[in-house]
Amino acid sequence: MTSIKINRRNWLKTSALTAGGLMASPYLGFSKNPSLALELDAEGNAIYSPFFKEYLPESSREFPILEARLNANENPYGPSPMALEALKKSASGGNRYAWKELFQLMDKIADFEGVTPKNIMMGPGSSDLLEKTAMVLFMNGGNVVSADPAYMSLIRVAEAAGGTWKPVPLNEDWSHDLEAMEKAIDSETKLVYICNPNNPTGTITDAKKLLDFCSRVSEKVPVFVDEAYLWFLEDGAKQSMVSLINEGKDIIVARTFSKIHGMAGLRVGYAVAQEATLDKLQKITRAGMGISYPSVYAAMAAMDDNEFLDKSRTLNAEARDYVFKSLQEMDFEPVASHTSFMIFPIEMEGKGFLQKMTEQKVGVRAFQFMDKNWCRVSMGTMEEMKLFTAALRKVFV
Ligand SMILES: Cc1ncc(COP(=O)(O)O)c(C=O)c1O
């Protein structure tokens, strides 16, 4: 893979230094130690590790007018017709806490996942569950082992709570380096975090290898598997790690209604795990409390709207094919994606690139890792993707 030719030894060496690496995000306002000011680089960008740096817009409160919003992996087609109908019908119940209704949703999810309702923990989006898990597990220190680059939500909170991050570079084929991750586990490790398919790379790790890893490693330390994008795969159910819960393994699988269900703004997510693990998390947090009454109904309806889910998957794949081919035609080297977003290296500094794309009214994300600048573009409608490719042509004239 030409796009990631790097000196692997140096890469690993750098990565070993990142356990206590800088971390900051103006969005979240966390630093390594929550009582200290944020640590940003000289240009004010968030640095997650020596590898992984994210370029941020000038101010997170300035939302430019965009004709193509391709910066947050939202689903342009949602919410589904059935979810919208359920929302309308349940809106008048918005004066009530959704206690009984939340249990109904949990029963439905448990049935779908083939576990018991006691294995389900609900949250207003899976971010909330990632963060609450981090808060509870890392309040007395410890380290989290994950890939680098990875989705940073759990890791940032683990560090803010007092933990450290042990980043392990992805393999050159973009899969998780499971062997190195297992070796990175030490007596201080409280959790292994795996995002599969991974964000921001959009790539996958072989399900059989991952199942074997999770099964073995969870005997020593819990493994958190973030499956936010799994349902974009044709055989998502087969690639899930949920089956390990019924084998008694200490696995926490997180899922969200924000992606394939198109409900990012309605905020519903859940975790599937051992009852004892969830008890530990819920002893000091109340995750389900954050979900609104109408959102509970919308989620129940969305689960039944198979027509919409199929449509989302198909249209997402069509957009992905179009973007992949268009990028190649423009001599970029996109990384084959299994998700609703795609990355490719750009020969332009990230902040300037974001500025130029915004001037074209197209929102994307920019990162720096493995000695390169990268653009991450979310899959929108075909019309939006055409605006994206047109904007890119103008920016790189
Ligand atoms: C890998 C991954 N996990 C979790 C989330 C959180 O999504 P939400 O809080 O909307 O469920 C996201 C959102 O982009 C994500 O990319």
PDBQT file of the ligand as one rigid body, heavy atoms in Angstrom, charges set to zero:
ROOT
HETATM    1  C1  LIG A 401     -16.277   5.055  16.094  1.00  0.00    +0.000 C 
HETATM    2  C2  LIG A 401     -17.335   5.879  16.708  1.00  0.00    +0.000 A 
HETATM    3  N1  LIG A 401     -17.842   5.504  17.887  1.00  0.00    +0.000 NA
HETATM    4  C3  LIG A 401     -18.795   6.205  18.490  1.00  0.00    +0.000 A 
HETATM    5  C4  LIG A 401     -19.289   7.361  17.920  1.00  0.00    +0.000 A 
HETATM    6  C5  LIG A 401     -20.303   8.125  18.694  1.00  0.00    +0.000 C 
HETATM    7  O1  LIG A 401     -21.493   8.311  18.047  1.00  0.00    +0.000 OA
HETATM    8  P1  LIG A 401     -22.796   8.652  18.843  1.00  0.00    +0.000 P 
HETATM    9  O2  LIG A 401     -22.453   9.300  20.128  1.00  0.00    +0.000 OA
HETATM   10  O3  LIG A 401     -23.544   9.566  17.953  1.00  0.00    +0.000 OA
HETATM   11  O4  LIG A 401     -23.485   7.339  19.061  1.00  0.00    +0.000 OA
HETATM   12  C6  LIG A 401     -18.797   7.801  16.687  1.00  0.00    +0.000 A 
HETATM   13  C7  LIG A 401     -19.287   9.037  16.062  1.00  0.00    +0.000 C 
HETATM   14  O5  LIG A 401     -18.859   9.519  15.065  1.00  0.00    +0.000 OA
HETATM   15  C8  LIG A 401     -17.785   7.030  16.065  1.00  0.00    +0.000 A 
HETATM   16  O6  LIG A 401     -17.247   7.391  14.907  1.00  0.00    +0.000 OA
ENDROOT
TORSDOF 0
